[in-house]
Amino acid sequence: MTLAEEAPPLAGTPDLAADLRTLLAGVAQGEEAPFNALYHSTSARIYGLVYRIVLDRALSEEVTQEVFLQVWRKAAEYRPDLGTPLTWLLTLAHRRAVDRVRSEQASRARLNRWTTAEVQTPFDQVAEAVLDNHEAAALKIAVGALTEKQRQVIELAYYGGLTYAQVAQVLGAPDGTVKTRIRQGLGRLKDALEPGSSMVT
């Protein structure tokens, strides 16, 4: 039986957050029974989010296992004031999935560069690399100008490939709030990347 089939989606009950907090507290104490219960209750939901990002069943199962290994090790770091247990778990899953996608892409890129490398690099390639590095640096500076909340929703939506509704679910925020943060964040990025902006010169 695969992770996708192992457990049904989480039921939305008023006591769910309290139940998960209790289980996380037990996991933080190194107790296996609460961990097994937490895994059974949330693994299908975690796998579903991971699969939407990774788009590969085997890798998604591997990433899901990594997420729960991280939960086992770091359950004590959960802070109720920053969101519900489910939000925390989904955020861990999203970050781990995005990291895996980036790692896979980087590995493929390195392999492609190695297999297509030439003895001499044409001047145009060098110039293009310099421009790419400049643009990457400018984007990094521009992203740094965003607020933490704006950066978070943009990463989930554009790097994670989630819909507004999915971002809202992960963060436990209203759809309208997510849309507003994304719109404002994109506006700040556009202003920061405009030619002549003091941020990119």
C-alpha positions as CSV (number, residue, x, y, z in Angstrom):
1,M,0.0,0.0,0.0
2,T,1.4,3.4,-1.0
3,L,1.3,6.6,1.1
4,A,-1.4,8.0,-1.2
5,E,-3.6,5.0,-0.2
6,E,-2.6,4.6,3.4
7,A,-4.8,7.1,5.1
8,P,-7.9,9.0,4.2
9,P,-7.8,12.8,3.9
10,L,-8.1,14.6,7.2
11,A,-11.6,15.2,8.5
12,G,-12.3,18.8,9.4
13,T,-13.4,18.7,13.0
14,P,-13.4,21.5,15.5
15,D,-11.1,19.4,17.8
16,L,-8.6,18.6,15.0
17,A,-6.1,21.3,15.9
18,A,-6.3,20.4,19.6
19,D,-5.8,16.7,18.8
20,L,-2.8,17.4,16.6
21,R,-1.3,19.7,19.3
22,T,-1.6,16.9,21.8
23,L,0.0,14.4,19.4
24,L,2.9,16.8,18.6
25,A,3.5,17.3,22.3
26,G,3.8,13.5,22.7
27,V,6.2,13.4,19.7
28,A,8.3,16.1,21.2
29,Q,8.7,13.8,24.2
30,G,10.0,11.0,22.0
31,E,6.8,8.9,22.3
32,E,6.2,6.6,19.3
33,A,2.4,6.1,19.8
34,P,1.6,9.8,19.3
35,F,3.9,9.9,16.3
36,N,2.2,6.9,14.7
37,A,-1.2,8.5,15.3
38,L,0.0,11.8,13.8
39,Y,1.4,10.0,10.8
40,H,-1.8,8.1,10.2
41,S,-3.9,11.3,10.6
42,T,-1.9,13.5,8.3
43,S,0.3,11.5,5.9
44,A,-2.3,11.5,3.1
45,R,-2.7,15.3,3.3
46,I,1.1,15.8,3.4
47,Y,1.6,13.4,0.5
48,G,-1.0,15.2,-1.6
49,L,0.7,18.6,-1.2
50,V,4.1,17.1,-1.9
51,Y,2.9,15.3,-5.0
52,R,1.4,18.5,-6.4
53,I,4.8,20.1,-6.3
54,V,7.1,17.1,-7.1
55,L,4.8,15.4,-9.6
56,D,6.5,12.0,-9.1
57,R,5.0,9.3,-6.9
58,A,8.2,7.7,-5.8
59,L,9.9,11.0,-5.0
60,S,6.8,12.2,-3.3
61,E,6.7,9.2,-1.0
62,E,10.4,9.7,-0.2
63,V,9.9,13.4,0.5
64,T,6.9,12.6,2.7
65,Q,9.0,10.2,4.7
66,E,11.6,13.0,5.1
67,V,9.0,15.4,6.4
68,F,7.9,13.0,9.1
69,L,11.5,12.3,10.0
70,Q,11.9,16.0,10.4
71,V,8.7,16.1,12.6
72,W,10.1,13.4,14.8
73,R,13.3,15.3,15.3
74,K,11.9,18.8,15.6
75,A,8.3,18.5,17.1
76,A,9.5,20.5,20.1
77,E,10.1,23.5,17.7
78,Y,6.4,23.8,16.9
79,R,5.0,27.2,18.1
80,P,1.2,27.4,18.4
81,D,1.3,31.2,18.2
82,L,2.5,30.9,14.5
83,G,-0.3,28.7,13.3
84,T,-2.2,25.4,13.7
85,P,-0.3,22.1,13.7
86,L,-1.6,21.3,10.3
87,T,-0.3,24.6,8.9
88,W,3.1,23.9,10.4
89,L,3.2,20.4,8.9
90,L,2.1,21.6,5.5
91,T,4.7,24.4,5.6
92,L,7.4,21.8,6.4
93,A,6.2,19.6,3.6
94,H,6.1,22.5,1.1
95,R,9.6,23.6,1.9
96,R,10.9,20.0,1.7
97,A,9.2,19.4,-1.6
98,V,10.4,22.7,-3.1
99,D,14.0,21.9,-1.9
100,R,13.8,18.5,-3.6
101,V,12.5,20.0,-6.9
102,R,15.3,22.5,-6.9
103,S,17.9,19.8,-6.0
104,E,16.6,17.6,-8.9
105,Q,16.7,20.5,-11.3
106,A,20.2,21.5,-10.2
107,S,21.4,17.9,-10.7
108,R,19.9,17.7,-14.2
109,A,21.4,21.1,-15.0
110,R,24.9,20.0,-13.8
111,L,24.6,16.8,-15.9
112,N,23.5,18.7,-18.9
113,R,26.4,21.1,-18.5
114,W,28.9,18.3,-18.1
115,T,27.6,16.3,-21.2
116,T,27.5,19.4,-23.5
117,A,30.6,21.2,-22.2
118,E,33.1,22.4,-24.9
119,V,36.8,23.0,-24.5
120,Q,36.3,26.7,-25.2
121,T,33.4,28.8,-24.1
122,P,32.3,31.3,-26.8
123,F,32.3,35.0,-25.8
124,D,28.5,35.2,-26.2
125,Q,28.1,32.5,-23.5
126,V,30.3,34.4,-21.1
127,A,28.4,37.7,-21.7
128,E,25.1,35.8,-21.2
129,A,26.3,34.3,-18.0
130,V,27.3,37.8,-16.7
131,L,23.8,39.2,-17.6
132,D,22.2,36.2,-15.9
133,N,24.2,36.7,-12.7
134,H,23.3,40.4,-12.7
135,E,19.6,39.7,-13.1
136,A,19.7,37.0,-10.4
137,A,21.4,39.5,-8.1
138,A,18.8,42.2,-8.9
139,L,16.0,39.7,-8.2
140,K,17.5,38.7,-4.9
141,I,17.7,42.3,-3.8
142,A,14.1,42.9,-5.0
143,V,12.8,39.9,-3.1
144,G,14.6,41.1,0.0
145,A,12.5,44.3,-0.2
146,L,9.3,42.3,0.4
147,T,7.7,41.8,3.7
148,E,7.9,38.3,5.2
149,K,4.2,37.6,4.5
150,Q,4.5,38.8,0.9
151,R,7.6,36.7,0.3
152,Q,5.9,33.7,1.8
153,V,2.8,33.8,-0.4
154,I,4.8,34.5,-3.5
155,E,7.1,31.5,-2.8
156,L,4.1,29.2,-2.3
157,A,2.3,30.4,-5.3
158,Y,5.0,30.9,-7.9
159,Y,7.8,28.6,-6.7
160,G,5.5,26.0,-5.2
161,G,2.9,26.1,-8.0
162,L,0.0,26.3,-5.5
163,T,-3.3,28.0,-6.3
164,Y,-4.5,30.9,-4.2
165,A,-6.9,28.6,-2.4
166,Q,-4.1,26.1,-1.7
167,V,-1.8,28.9,-0.4
168,A,-4.6,30.1,1.9
169,Q,-5.1,26.5,3.2
170,V,-1.4,26.1,3.9
171,L,-1.2,29.4,5.7
172,G,-4.6,29.2,7.4
173,A,-5.4,32.7,5.9
174,P,-8.5,33.9,4.0
175,D,-8.3,33.8,0.2
176,G,-8.7,37.5,-0.1
177,T,-5.8,38.1,2.3
178,V,-3.6,35.8,0.2
179,K,-4.6,37.6,-3.1
180,T,-3.9,41.0,-1.6
181,R,-0.4,39.9,-0.3
182,I,0.5,38.5,-3.7
183,R,-0.8,41.5,-5.6
184,Q,1.1,43.9,-3.3
185,G,4.3,41.7,-3.4
186,L,4.3,41.6,-7.2
187,G,3.8,45.3,-7.3
188,R,6.9,45.8,-5.1
189,L,8.9,43.4,-7.2
190,K,7.9,45.2,-10.4
191,D,8.9,48.6,-8.9
192,A,12.2,47.2,-7.6
193,L,13.1,45.7,-11.0
194,E,12.2,48.7,-13.1
195,P,15.2,50.1,-15.0
196,G,16.7,53.0,-13.0
197,S,15.6,51.6,-9.7
198,S,18.1,52.3,-6.9
199,M,17.8,48.6,-5.9
200,V,19.2,47.2,-9.1
201,T,21.9,49.7,-9.9
